[in-house]
Amino acid sequence: MQKSTKAALLSALIFPGAGHMYLKKYVRGILLFAVSSLALYSLIAKTVESALQIVDKIQSSYVEPDVAALIELVAKQLTDTGHGVMSLDFALAIFTLCWLIGIIDSYRVGSVLEKNGLKIHLNGTAKEPRYRLGR
């Protein structure tokens, strides 16, 4: 399997930035990983906060633990906190964008490295292969 394909699969199936780390492009990989992690943290934090508010309302007998009542409560909570929905949408958009950038860019970088015949060294530098003449 080609390095470009492996890098794209790593970014697609593991986490954004994994393909860049595989290609020894550490700055891009860490940047994608950090931005994606912050967006994912924001998504999880807002979701847990909303879930805890709903649990508090159920425990205080404000709402019966009935499916229809819970659906209505969730819908009401989403409409009451409009800014929360907007931040969730923004975080989801950032996370999705990072994921797509990670896949596309790691494939592109891998293809360029393969096309140029460059070998990737452990220190992150790329050097052209040496050709032997004779013998």
N, CA, C and O atoms as a GROMACS GRO file, in nm:
protein
  540
    1MET      N    1   0.085  -0.118   0.000
    1MET     CA    2   0.000   0.000   0.000
    1MET      C    3   0.090   0.124   0.000
    1MET      O    4   0.192   0.129   0.068
    2GLN      N    5   0.049   0.223  -0.076
    2GLN     CA    6   0.128   0.346  -0.087
    2GLN      C    7   0.117   0.428   0.041
    2GLN      O    8   0.019   0.419   0.114
    3LYS      N    9   0.221   0.509   0.066
    3LYS     CA   10   0.223   0.591   0.186
    3LYS      C   11   0.109   0.692   0.186
    3LYS      O   12   0.053   0.722   0.291
    4SER      N   13   0.076   0.746   0.068
    4SER     CA   14  -0.033   0.845   0.063
    4SER      C   15  -0.166   0.782   0.105
    4SER      O   16  -0.245   0.844   0.175
    5THR      N   17  -0.189   0.659   0.062
    5THR     CA   18  -0.313   0.590   0.098
    5THR      C   19  -0.314   0.557   0.247
    5THR      O   20  -0.417   0.574   0.314
    6LYS      N   21  -0.202   0.510   0.300
    6LYS     CA   22  -0.193   0.480   0.443
    6LYS      C   23  -0.217   0.604   0.527
    6LYS      O   24  -0.288   0.601   0.627
    7ALA      N   25  -0.156   0.716   0.484
    7ALA     CA   26  -0.171   0.841   0.559
    7ALA      C   27  -0.316   0.888   0.558
    7ALA      O   28  -0.367   0.931   0.660
    8ALA      N   29  -0.382   0.879   0.442
    8ALA     CA   30  -0.522   0.920   0.433
    8ALA      C   31  -0.611   0.830   0.519
    8ALA      O   32  -0.702   0.879   0.586
    9LEU      N   33  -0.585   0.700   0.518
    9LEU     CA   34  -0.664   0.608   0.600
    9LEU      C   35  -0.642   0.633   0.749
    9LEU      O   36  -0.737   0.625   0.828
   10LEU      N   37  -0.519   0.662   0.788
   10LEU     CA   38  -0.493   0.693   0.928
   10LEU      C   39  -0.569   0.817   0.972
   10LEU      O   40  -0.628   0.820   1.080
   11SER      N   41  -0.568   0.920   0.887
   11SER     CA   42  -0.642   1.042   0.921
   11SER      C   43  -0.792   1.019   0.921
   11SER      O   44  -0.864   1.080   1.000
   12ALA      N   45  -0.840   0.932   0.834
   12ALA     CA   46  -0.984   0.907   0.825
   12ALA      C   47  -1.034   0.817   0.937
   12ALA      O   48  -1.141   0.841   0.993
   13LEU      N   49  -0.958   0.714   0.971
   13LEU     CA   50  -1.008   0.613   1.064
   13LEU      C   51  -0.961   0.630   1.207
   13LEU      O   52  -1.027   0.582   1.299
   14ILE      N   53  -0.850   0.696   1.228
   14ILE     CA   54  -0.798   0.712   1.364
   14ILE      C   55  -0.839   0.849   1.421
   14ILE      O   56  -0.926   0.857   1.508
   15PHE      N   57  -0.776   0.955   1.372
   15PHE     CA   58  -0.804   1.091   1.419
   15PHE      C   59  -0.734   1.188   1.326
   15PHE      O   60  -0.630   1.155   1.271
   16PRO      N   61  -0.789   1.309   1.308
   16PRO     CA   62  -0.721   1.406   1.222
   16PRO      C   63  -0.579   1.435   1.271
   16PRO      O   64  -0.557   1.458   1.390
   17GLY      N   65  -0.485   1.432   1.179
   17GLY     CA   66  -0.346   1.456   1.214
   17GLY      C   67  -0.263   1.328   1.219
   17GLY      O   68  -0.141   1.335   1.214
   18ALA      N   69  -0.328   1.213   1.230
   18ALA     CA   70  -0.254   1.087   1.240
   18ALA      C   71  -0.177   1.058   1.111
   18ALA      O   72  -0.065   1.007   1.116
   19GLY      N   73  -0.235   1.089   0.998
   19GLY     CA   74  -0.166   1.068   0.871
   19GLY      C   75  -0.044   1.157   0.856
   19GLY      O   76   0.058   1.114   0.802
   20HIS      N   77  -0.054   1.280   0.903
   20HIS     CA   78   0.061   1.370   0.898
   20HIS      C   79   0.173   1.322   0.990
   20HIS      O   80   0.291   1.333   0.956
   21MET      N   81   0.136   1.270   1.105
   21MET     CA   82   0.237   1.216   1.196
   21MET      C   83   0.308   1.097   1.130
   21MET      O   84   0.429   1.081   1.144
   22TYR      N   85   0.233   1.014   1.058
   22TYR     CA   86   0.290   0.901   0.987
   22TYR      C   87   0.389   0.948   0.880
   22TYR      O   88   0.492   0.885   0.857
   23LEU      N   89   0.357   1.059   0.816
   23LEU     CA   90   0.444   1.114   0.712
   23LEU      C   91   0.556   1.201   0.768
   23LEU      O   92   0.632   1.262   0.693
   24LYS      N   93   0.566   1.209   0.900
   24LYS     CA   94   0.668   1.287   0.970
   24LYS      C   95   0.650   1.437   0.951
   24LYS      O   96   0.747   1.513   0.958
   25LYS      N   97   0.528   1.479   0.927
   25LYS     CA   98   0.494   1.621   0.919
   25LYS      C   99   0.432   1.659   1.053
   25LYS      O  100   0.310   1.674   1.065
   26TYR      N  101   0.518   1.673   1.154
   26TYR     CA  102   0.472   1.685   1.291
   26TYR      C  103   0.396   1.814   1.320
   26TYR      O  104   0.299   1.812   1.395
   27VAL      N  105   0.437   1.926   1.262
   27VAL     CA  106   0.371   2.052   1.293
   27VAL      C  107   0.226   2.049   1.243
   27VAL      O  108   0.135   2.087   1.316
   28ARG      N  109   0.205   2.006   1.120
   28ARG     CA  110   0.069   1.996   1.066
   28ARG      C  111  -0.013   1.895   1.145
   28ARG      O  112  -0.130   1.920   1.176
   29GLY      N  113   0.048   1.782   1.177
   29GLY     CA  114  -0.024   1.679   1.250
   29GLY      C  115  -0.068   1.725   1.388
   29GLY      O  116  -0.182   1.702   1.428
   30ILE      N  117   0.023   1.790   1.460
   30ILE     CA  118  -0.010   1.838   1.594
   30ILE      C  119  -0.114   1.949   1.588
   30ILE      O  120  -0.202   1.956   1.673
   31LEU      N  121  -0.104   2.037   1.487
   31LEU     CA  122  -0.201   2.144   1.473
   31LEU      C  123  -0.341   2.089   1.446
   31LEU      O  124  -0.438   2.131   1.509
   32LEU      N  125  -0.352   1.995   1.354
   32LEU     CA  126  -0.483   1.933   1.326
   32LEU      C  127  -0.536   1.858   1.448
   32LEU      O  128  -0.654   1.866   1.480
   33PHE      N  129  -0.447   1.786   1.515
   33PHE     CA  130  -0.487   1.712   1.635
   33PHE      C  131  -0.538   1.807   1.744
   33PHE      O  132  -0.639   1.780   1.808
   34ALA      N  133  -0.467   1.918   1.765
   34ALA     CA  134  -0.504   2.012   1.871
   34ALA      C  135  -0.638   2.079   1.842
   34ALA      O  136  -0.725   2.086   1.930
   35VAL      N  137  -0.656   2.129   1.721
   35VAL     CA  138  -0.781   2.197   1.686
   35VAL      C  139  -0.898   2.098   1.692
   35VAL      O  140  -1.005   2.131   1.743
   36SER      N  141  -0.878   1.978   1.640
   36SER     CA  142  -0.983   1.876   1.644
   36SER      C  143  -1.017   1.837   1.788
   36SER      O  144  -1.134   1.818   1.822
   37SER      N  145  -0.915   1.825   1.871
   37SER     CA  146  -0.939   1.789   2.011
   37SER      C  147  -1.018   1.896   2.084
   37SER      O  148  -1.107   1.864   2.163
   38LEU      N  149  -0.986   2.023   2.058
   38LEU     CA  150  -1.060   2.132   2.122
   38LEU      C  151  -1.206   2.133   2.076
   38LEU      O  152  -1.297   2.153   2.157
   39ALA      N  153  -1.228   2.112   1.948
   39ALA     CA  154  -1.366   2.108   1.897
   39ALA      C  155  -1.442   1.990   1.956
   39ALA      O  156  -1.559   2.004   1.993
   40LEU      N  157  -1.377   1.874   1.964
   40LEU     CA  158  -1.442   1.756   2.020
   40LEU      C  159  -1.471   1.776   2.169
   40LEU      O  160  -1.576   1.735   2.218
   41TYR      N  161  -1.377   1.839   2.241
   41TYR     CA  162  -1.398   1.868   2.383
   41TYR      C  163  -1.520   1.959   2.400
   41TYR      O  164  -1.602   1.938   2.490
   42SER      N  165  -1.530   2.060   2.315
   42SER     CA  166  -1.643   2.152   2.322
   42SER      C  167  -1.775   2.079   2.298
   42SER      O  168  -1.873   2.102   2.369
   43LEU      N  169  -1.777   1.991   2.198
   43LEU     CA  170  -1.898   1.912   2.171
   43LEU      C  171  -1.938   1.826   2.290
   43LEU      O  172  -2.054   1.822   2.329
   44ILE      N  173  -1.841   1.757   2.345
   44ILE     CA  174  -1.869   1.667   2.457
   44ILE      C  175  -1.911   1.745   2.581
   44ILE      O  176  -2.005   1.705   2.650
   45ALA      N  177  -1.844   1.856   2.609
   45ALA     CA  178  -1.876   1.934   2.728
   45ALA      C  179  -2.018   1.990   2.722
   45ALA      O  180  -2.092   1.983   2.820
   46LYS      N  181  -2.056   2.045   2.606
   46LYS     CA  182  -2.192   2.100   2.592
   46LYS      C  183  -2.298   1.989   2.601
   46LYS      O  184  -2.404   2.009   2.660
   47THR      N  185  -2.269   1.875   2.543
   47THR     CA  186  -2.364   1.764   2.546
   47THR      C  187  -2.382   1.711   2.688
   47THR      O  188  -2.495   1.685   2.730
   48VAL      N  189  -2.274   1.696   2.761
   48VAL     CA  190  -2.281   1.648   2.899
   48VAL      C  191  -2.353   1.750   2.986
   48VAL      O  192  -2.432   1.713   3.073
   49GLU      N  193  -2.327   1.877   2.964
   49GLU     CA  194  -2.394   1.982   3.041
   49GLU      C  195  -2.546   1.977   3.020
   49GLU      O  196  -2.623   1.985   3.115
   50SER      N  197  -2.587   1.962   2.896
   50SER     CA  198  -2.730   1.952   2.867
   50SER      C  199  -2.790   1.826   2.927
   50SER      O  200  -2.901   1.830   2.982
   51ALA      N  201  -2.719   1.716   2.919
   51ALA     CA  202  -2.769   1.590   2.975
   51ALA      C  203  -2.783   1.600   3.127
   51ALA      O  204  -2.880   1.549   3.183
   52LEU      N  205  -2.689   1.665   3.193
   52LEU     CA  206  -2.698   1.681   3.339
   52LEU      C  207  -2.814   1.770   3.379
   52LEU      O  208  -2.877   1.746   3.482
   53GLN      N  209  -2.842   1.872   3.300
   53GLN     CA  210  -2.957   1.957   3.329
   53GLN      C  211  -3.088   1.878   3.316
   53GLN      O  212  -3.180   1.896   3.395
   54ILE      N  213  -3.094   1.793   3.217
   54ILE     CA  214  -3.214   1.711   3.199
   54ILE      C  215  -3.227   1.611   3.314
   54ILE      O  216  -3.338   1.589   3.363
   55VAL      N  217  -3.117   1.551   3.356
   55VAL     CA  218  -3.120   1.456   3.468
   55VAL      C  219  -3.166   1.527   3.596
   55VAL      O  220  -3.243   1.471   3.673
   56ASP      N  221  -3.119   1.650   3.618
   56ASP     CA  222  -3.163   1.725   3.736
   56ASP      C  223  -3.313   1.750   3.733
   56ASP      O  224  -3.380   1.741   3.836
   57LYS      N  225  -3.367   1.781   3.616
   57LYS     CA  226  -3.511   1.805   3.604
   57LYS      C  227  -3.590   1.676   3.629
   57LYS      O  228  -3.698   1.680   3.686
   58ILE      N  229  -3.536   1.563   3.586
   58ILE     CA  230  -3.604   1.436   3.609
   58ILE      C  231  -3.600   1.401   3.758
   58ILE      O  232  -3.700   1.356   3.815
   59GLN      N  233  -3.484   1.422   3.821
   59GLN     CA  234  -3.470   1.388   3.963
   59GLN      C  235  -3.554   1.478   4.052
   59GLN      O  236  -3.600   1.436   4.159
   60SER      N  237  -3.575   1.602   4.009
   60SER     CA  238  -3.655   1.693   4.091
   60SER      C  239  -3.805   1.678   4.061
   60SER      O  240  -3.885   1.759   4.106
   61SER      N  241  -3.842   1.576   3.987
   61SER     CA  242  -3.980   1.545   3.949
   61SER      C  243  -4.044   1.656   3.866
   61SER      O  244  -4.167   1.667   3.862
   62TYR      N  245  -3.964   1.737   3.801
   62TYR     CA  246  -4.016   1.839   3.710
   62TYR      C  247  -4.075   1.773   3.586
   62TYR      O  248  -4.172   1.821   3.527
   63VAL      N  249  -4.013   1.659   3.546
   63VAL     CA  250  -4.058   1.585   3.428
   63VAL      C  251  -4.065   1.438   3.465
   63VAL      O  252  -3.978   1.386   3.535
   64GLU      N  253  -4.169   1.372   3.417
   64GLU     CA  254  -4.180   1.229   3.436
   64GLU      C  255  -4.082   1.158   3.343
   64GLU      O  256  -4.058   1.205   3.231
   65PRO      N  257  -4.024   1.044   3.386
   65PRO     CA  258  -3.932   0.970   3.298
   65PRO      C  259  -4.007   0.895   3.188
   65PRO      O  260  -4.007   0.772   3.184
   66ASP      N  261  -4.069   0.970   3.103
   66ASP     CA  262  -4.148   0.917   2.992
   66ASP      C  263  -4.078   0.961   2.863
   66ASP      O  264  -4.027   1.073   2.856
   67VAL      N  265  -4.076   0.876   2.763
   67VAL     CA  266  -4.004   0.904   2.639
   67VAL      C  267  -4.054   1.032   2.573
   67VAL      O  268  -3.974   1.116   2.534
   68ALA      N  269  -4.184   1.046   2.561
   68ALA     CA  270  -4.241   1.165   2.497
   68ALA      C  271  -4.206   1.292   2.575
   68ALA      O  272  -4.175   1.395   2.516
   69ALA      N  273  -4.212   1.284   2.708
   69ALA     CA  274  -4.178   1.399   2.791
   69ALA      C  275  -4.030   1.434   2.780
   69ALA      O  276  -3.993   1.552   2.778
   70LEU      N  277  -3.947   1.332   2.773
   70LEU     CA  278  -3.803   1.357   2.758
   70LEU      C  279  -3.770   1.421   2.624
   70LEU      O  280  -3.687   1.511   2.616
   71ILE      N  281  -3.836   1.374   2.518
   71ILE     CA  282  -3.814   1.432   2.386
   71ILE      C  283  -3.857   1.579   2.385
   71ILE      O  284  -3.788   1.664   2.329
   72GLU      N  285  -3.969   1.606   2.447
   72GLU     CA  286  -4.017   1.745   2.455
   72GLU      C  287  -3.920   1.831   2.535
   72GLU      O  288  -3.894   1.945   2.498
   73LEU      N  289  -3.867   1.777   2.645
   73LEU     CA  290  -3.773   1.851   2.730
   73LEU      C  291  -3.644   1.882   2.655
   73LEU      O  292  -3.591   1.993   2.663
   74VAL      N  293  -3.593   1.783   2.582
   74VAL     CA  294  -3.470   1.804   2.505
   74VAL      C  295  -3.492   1.910   2.398
   74VAL      O  296  -3.409   1.999   2.380
   75ALA      N  297  -3.604   1.902   2.327
   75ALA     CA  298  -3.635   2.000   2.223
   75ALA      C  299  -3.649   2.140   2.283
   75ALA      O  300  -3.599   2.237   2.226
   76LYS      N  301  -3.717   2.150   2.398
   76LYS     CA  302  -3.734   2.279   2.464
   76LYS      C  303  -3.600   2.336   2.510
   76LYS      O  304  -3.575   2.456   2.498
   77GLN      N  305  -3.515   2.250   2.562
   77GLN     CA  306  -3.385   2.296   2.610
   77GLN      C  307  -3.298   2.345   2.494
   77GLN      O  308  -3.225   2.443   2.509
   78LEU      N  309  -3.306   2.279   2.381
   78LEU     CA  310  -3.229   2.323   2.265
   78LEU      C  311  -3.277   2.457   2.212
   78LEU      O  312  -3.196   2.540   2.170
   79THR      N  313  -3.407   2.480   2.215
   79THR     CA  314  -3.460   2.607   2.166
   79THR      C  315  -3.442   2.719   2.267
   79THR      O  316  -3.425   2.835   2.229
   80ASP      N  317  -3.444   2.686   2.397
   80ASP     CA  318  -3.426   2.789   2.500
   80ASP      C  319  -3.282   2.841   2.502
   80ASP      O  320  -3.260   2.960   2.525
   81THR      N  321  -3.186   2.755   2.479
   81THR     CA  322  -3.045   2.796   2.480
   81THR      C  323  -2.994   2.800   2.337
   81THR      O  324  -2.915   2.716   2.295
   82GLY      N  325  -3.040   2.898   2.262
   82GLY     CA  326  -3.004   2.910   2.121
   82GLY      C  327  -2.855   2.929   2.099
   82GLY      O  328  -2.800   2.879   2.001
   83HIS      N  329  -2.789   3.001   2.190
   83HIS     CA  330  -2.645   3.020   2.173
   83HIS      C  331  -2.568   2.889   2.191
   83HIS      O  332  -2.461   2.872   2.133
   84GLY      N  333  -2.622   2.798   2.271
   84GLY     CA  334  -2.557   2.668   2.289
   84GLY      C  335  -2.563   2.584   2.164
   84GLY      O  336  -2.467   2.514   2.131
   85VAL      N  337  -2.674   2.591   2.094
   85VAL     CA  338  -2.689   2.516   1.970
   85VAL      C  339  -2.592   2.571   1.865
   85VAL      O  340  -2.531   2.496   1.790
   86MET      N  341  -2.580   2.705   1.862
   86MET     CA  342  -2.490   2.767   1.765
   86MET      C  343  -2.345   2.725   1.792
   86MET      O  344  -2.271   2.696   1.698
   87SER      N  345  -2.304   2.722   1.918
   87SER     CA  346  -2.168   2.682   1.949
   87SER      C  347  -2.146   2.533   1.920
   87SER      O  348  -2.037   2.492   1.881
   88LEU      N  349  -2.251   2.452   1.940
   88LEU     CA  350  -2.240   2.310   1.905
   88LEU      C  351  -2.225   2.294   1.754
   88LEU      O  352  -2.143   2.214   1.708
   89ASP      N  353  -2.303   2.368   1.677
   89ASP     CA  354  -2.292   2.362   1.531
   89ASP      C  355  -2.154   2.407   1.485
   89ASP      O  356  -2.096   2.347   1.395
   90PHE      N  357  -2.103   2.513   1.547
   90PHE     CA  358  -1.971   2.564   1.510
   90PHE      C  359  -1.863   2.462   1.543
   90PHE      O  360  -1.773   2.439   1.462
   91ALA      N  361  -1.870   2.403   1.661
   91ALA     CA  362  -1.770   2.303   1.701
   91ALA      C  363  -1.776   2.180   1.610
   91ALA      O  364  -1.672   2.125   1.573
   92LEU      N  365  -1.897   2.139   1.574
   92LEU     CA  366  -1.911   2.025   1.484
   92LEU      C  367  -1.855   2.058   1.345
   92LEU      O  368  -1.792   1.974   1.282
   93ALA      N  369  -1.879   2.180   1.298
   93ALA     CA  370  -1.827   2.222   1.168
   93ALA      C  371  -1.674   2.225   1.169
   93ALA      O  372  -1.610   2.181   1.073
   94ILE      N  373  -1.616   2.277   1.275
   94ILE     CA  374  -1.469   2.282   1.287
   94ILE      C  375  -1.412   2.141   1.291
   94ILE      O  376  -1.313   2.113   1.225
   95PHE      N  377  -1.474   2.053   1.368
   95PHE     CA  378  -1.425   1.916   1.379
   95PHE      C  379  -1.433   1.844   1.245
   95PHE      O  380  -1.338   1.776   1.205
   96THR      N  381  -1.545   1.860   1.174
   96THR     CA  382  -1.562   1.797   1.043
   96THR      C  383  -1.463   1.853   0.942
   96THR      O  384  -1.406   1.779   0.863
   97LEU      N  385  -1.443   1.984   0.946
   97LEU     CA  386  -1.348   2.048   0.855
   97LEU      C  387  -1.206   1.998   0.880
   97LEU      O  388  -1.132   1.969   0.786
   98CYS      N  389  -1.167   1.988   1.007
   98CYS     CA  390  -1.034   1.936   1.040
   98CYS      C  391  -1.018   1.792   0.991
   98CYS      O  392  -0.913   1.755   0.941
   99TRP      N  393  -1.123   1.713   1.007
   99TRP     CA  394  -1.117   1.574   0.963
   99TRP      C  395  -1.096   1.566   0.812
   99TRP      O  396  -1.012   1.490   0.764
  100LEU      N  397  -1.173   1.645   0.737
  100LEU     CA  398  -1.159   1.645   0.591
  100LEU      C  399  -1.023   1.699   0.547
  100LEU      O  400  -0.961   1.644   0.456
  101ILE      N  401  -0.978   1.806   0.610
  101ILE     CA  402  -0.846   1.861   0.577
  101ILE      C  403  -0.738   1.759   0.605
  101ILE      O  404  -0.645   1.742   0.526
  102GLY      N  405  -0.751   1.689   0.718
  102GLY     CA  406  -0.652   1.588   0.753
  102GLY      C  407  -0.644   1.477   0.649
  102GLY      O  408  -0.534   1.434   0.613
  103ILE      N  409  -0.758   1.431   0.602
  103ILE     CA  410  -0.760   1.324   0.501
  103ILE      C  411  -0.702   1.371   0.370
  103ILE      O  412  -0.613   1.308   0.313
  104ILE      N  413  -0.753   1.484   0.320
  104ILE     CA  414  -0.712   1.533   0.189
  104ILE      C  415  -0.565   1.575   0.189
  104ILE      O  416  -0.491   1.541   0.097
  105ASP      N  417  -0.524   1.650   0.291
  105ASP     CA  418  -0.387   1.700   0.292
  105ASP      C  419  -0.285   1.590   0.316
  105ASP      O  420  -0.176   1.594   0.258
  106SER      N  421  -0.316   1.493   0.399
  106SER     CA  422  -0.220   1.384   0.420
  106SER      C  423  -0.204   1.301   0.292
  106SER      O  424  -0.094   1.255   0.262
  107TYR      N  425  -0.312   1.283   0.218
  107TYR     CA  426  -0.302   1.213   0.090
  107TYR      C  427  -0.218   1.295  -0.009
  107TYR      O  428  -0.134   1.241  -0.081
  108ARG      N  429  -0.243   1.426  -0.011
  108ARG     CA  430  -0.169   1.514  -0.102
  108ARG      C  431  -0.020   1.516  -0.069
  108ARG      O  432   0.064   1.504  -0.158
  109VAL      N  433   0.014   1.530   0.058
  109VAL     CA  434   0.154   1.533   0.099
  109VAL      C  435   0.221   1.399   0.070
  109VAL      O  436   0.334   1.395   0.021
  110GLY      N  437   0.151   1.290   0.099
  110GLY     CA  438   0.207   1.157   0.070
  110GLY      C  439   0.230   1.137  -0.078
  110GLY      O  440   0.331   1.078  -0.118
  111SER      N  441   0.138   1.185  -0.162
  111SER     CA  442   0.154   1.173  -0.307
  111SER      C  443   0.273   1.252  -0.357
  111SER      O  444   0.348   1.206  -0.443
  112VAL      N  445   0.291   1.372  -0.304
  112VAL     CA  446   0.406   1.454  -0.344
  112VAL      C  447   0.536   1.386  -0.304
  112VAL      O  448   0.631   1.384  -0.382
  113LEU      N  449   0.540   1.331  -0.185
  113LEU     CA  450   0.662   1.262  -0.140
  113LEU      C  451   0.689   1.139  -0.226
  113LEU      O  452   0.805   1.110  -0.258
  114GLU      N  453   0.585   1.066  -0.262
  114GLU     CA  454   0.603   0.948  -0.348
  114GLU      C  455   0.647   0.988  -0.488
  114GLU      O  456   0.734   0.925  -0.547
  115LYS      N  457   0.587   1.093  -0.541
  115LYS     CA  458   0.617   1.138  -0.676
  115LYS      C  459   0.762   1.184  -0.688
  115LYS      O  460   0.830   1.155  -0.787
  116ASN      N  461   0.809   1.254  -0.588
  116ASN     CA  462   0.945   1.306  -0.590
  116ASN      C  463   1.047   1.201  -0.550
  116ASN      O  464   1.168   1.226  -0.558
  117GLY      N  465   1.001   1.086  -0.507
  117GLY     CA  466   1.093   0.979  -0.467
  117GLY      C  467   1.172   1.014  -0.344
  117GLY      O  468   1.286   0.970  -0.329
  118LEU      N  469   1.114   1.092  -0.256
  118LEU     CA  470   1.185   1.135  -0.136
  118LEU      C  471   1.169   1.031  -0.026
  118LEU      O  472   1.063   0.971  -0.009
  119LYS      N  473   1.275   1.013   0.048
  119LYS     CA  474   1.270   0.925   0.164
  119LYS      C  475   1.253   1.012   0.287
  119LYS      O  476   1.316   1.117   0.299
  120ILE      N  477   1.168   0.968   0.376
  120ILE     CA  478   1.142   1.043   0.497
  120ILE      C  479   1.232   0.988   0.607
  120ILE      O  480   1.230   0.868   0.635
  121HIS      N  481   1.311   1.076   0.668
  121HIS     CA  482   1.400   1.035   0.776
  121HIS      C  483   1.334   1.062   0.910
  121HIS      O  484   1.235   1.134   0.918
  122LEU      N  485   1.390   1.004   1.014
  122LEU     CA  486   1.331   1.015   1.146
  122LEU      C  487   1.326   1.157   1.198
  122LEU      O  488   1.237   1.191   1.277
  123ASN      N  489   1.419   1.243   1.156
  123ASN     CA  490   1.420   1.380   1.205
  123ASN      C  491   1.322   1.469   1.129
  123ASN      O  492   1.316   1.589   1.154
  124GLY      N  493   1.244   1.411   1.037
  124GLY     CA  494   1.142   1.486   0.967
  124GLY      C  495   1.188   1.550   0.838
  124GLY      O  496   1.109   1.613   0.768
  125THR      N  497   1.316   1.535   0.804
  125THR     CA  498   1.364   1.592   0.680
  125THR      C  499   1.348   1.490   0.568
  125THR      O  500   1.349   1.369   0.592
  126ALA      N  501   1.335   1.540   0.449
  126ALA     CA  502   1.321   1.452   0.333
  126ALA      C  503   1.444   1.470   0.244
  126ALA      O  504   1.485   1.582   0.216
  127LYS      N  505   1.503   1.360   0.202
  127LYS     CA  506   1.620   1.365   0.116
  127LYS      C  507   1.598   1.276  -0.004
  127LYS      O  508   1.527   1.175   0.004
  128GLU      N  509   1.658   1.315  -0.114
  128GLU     CA  510   1.644   1.234  -0.236
  128GLU      C  511   1.728   1.108  -0.221
  128GLU      O  512   1.833   1.108  -0.155
  129PRO      N  513   1.682   0.999  -0.282
  129PRO     CA  514   1.759   0.874  -0.273
  129PRO      C  515   1.890   0.886  -0.350
  129PRO      O  516   1.901   0.959  -0.449
  130ARG      N  517   1.990   0.814  -0.301
  130ARG     CA  518   2.120   0.813  -0.368
  130ARG      C  519   2.121   0.702  -0.472
  130ARG      O  520   2.075   0.590  -0.448
  131TYR      N  521   2.176   0.737  -0.586
  131TYR     CA  522   2.186   0.639  -0.694
  131TYR      C  523   2.332   0.600  -0.711
  131TYR      O  524   2.421   0.685  -0.711
  132ARG      N  525   2.355   0.472  -0.724
  132ARG     CA  526   2.492   0.424  -0.744
  132ARG      C  527   2.517   0.405  -0.893
  132ARG      O  528   2.435   0.347  -0.965
  133LEU      N  529   2.628   0.453  -0.936
  133LEU     CA  530   2.667   0.435  -1.075
  133LEU      C  531   2.774   0.328  -1.079
  133LEU      O  532   2.857   0.319  -0.988
  134GLY      N  533   2.773   0.249  -1.182
  134GLY     CA  534   2.874   0.145  -1.194
  134GLY      C  535   2.822   0.012  -1.145
  134GLY      O  536   2.705  -0.005  -1.112
  135ARG      N  537   2.917  -0.084  -1.142
  135ARG     CA  538   2.890  -0.221  -1.102
  135ARG      C  539   2.772  -0.272  -1.171
  135ARG      O  540   2.733  -0.386  -1.150
   0.00000   0.00000   0.00000
